[in-house]
């Protein structure tokens, strides 16, 4: 009975199923079939024997992630930077979305949206050149700001501690536009009758934001945060590798799991180790998403992702 109904639905909505066929095929071939390669993380992989022929070696490939001091520093940097990115990007994006929503000029609002979103589409190769143009020895900050003020030039690319601030600023500049657009779309979807009723009751603009805008944006904020928490063990390779120009003196504050694995792979050529790192990041990310969603579910069931 169910199968005949299902077949009738396929015939009835055949155009929709045909439209679904292509993206579903891409999803399966691009996202699920390559997951077979995860077994490389548990093998002593060699190119001659291939994935299936290489001998198994259990968890040996995972040991290097926990044994060396560099691995611990990379893990610490990855988690702390991502936590900072989540907090700063979310707060700044919400602030900008609310500010743009209050802007009465449509032309100005669209212009600011374009300007803020533009860096999101730049590659980190371009961003690294822009950063060097500002921070290099003959860069804008040293030549146009510090020297005219009679201050000594700063060698940004040899001072590791400065990058604790530089990297979050670059990340916000590049990614805040995307978050802002998402939150702005959430604000635009709020029914204007709420605001009209609040105005009649004498609510100020700040009270409208605090009592209407932020509570109704909460589901969007939670979804965005959960998605970011799921990638807390994945660092943006371009940000941490390209922008500091892979400078060795900056490794204490710029080395993250992705760059650590990349450099380890260049030195050792061990494909199994890099596969183990990717598997480790994916598993931890999944656990964090489930845990975060569980916490949200316990606090507010209707705002949970699933």
HELIX and SHEET records of a PDB file:
HELIX    1   1 UNK A    2  UNK A   12  1                                  11    
HELIX    2   2 UNK A   14  UNK A   27  1                                  14    
HELIX    3   3 UNK A   28  UNK A   32  3                                   5    
HELIX    4   4 UNK A   33  UNK A   42  5                                  10    
HELIX    5   5 UNK A   50  UNK A   53  1                                   4    
HELIX    6   6 UNK A   60  UNK A   67  1                                   8    
HELIX    7   7 UNK A   69  UNK A  102  1                                  34    
HELIX    8   8 UNK A  106  UNK A  118  1                                  13    
HELIX    9   9 UNK A  119  UNK A  121  5                                   3    
HELIX   10  10 UNK A  124  UNK A  135  1                                  12    
HELIX   11  11 UNK A  140  UNK A  140  1                                   1    
HELIX   12  12 UNK A  141  UNK A  146  3                                   6    
HELIX   13  13 UNK A  156  UNK A  158  5                                   3    
HELIX   14  14 UNK A  160  UNK A  162  5                                   3    
HELIX   15  15 UNK A  163  UNK A  188  1                                  26    
HELIX   16  16 UNK A  192  UNK A  200  1                                   9    
HELIX   17  17 UNK A  205  UNK A  208  1                                   4    
HELIX   18  18 UNK A  209  UNK A  213  3                                   5    
HELIX   19  19 UNK A  214  UNK A  229  1                                  16    
HELIX   20  20 UNK A  237  UNK A  237  1                                   1    
HELIX   21  21 UNK A  238  UNK A  242  3                                   5    
HELIX   22  22 UNK A  248  UNK A  250  5                                   3    
HELIX   23  23 UNK A  251  UNK A  254  1                                   4    
HELIX   24  24 UNK A  257  UNK A  268  1                                  12    
HELIX   25  25 UNK A  271  UNK A  299  1                                  29    
HELIX   26  26 UNK A  301  UNK A  303  5                                   3    
SHEET    1   A 2 UNK A  43  UNK A  44  0                                        
SHEET    2   A 2 UNK A  55  UNK A  56 -1                                        
END                                                                             
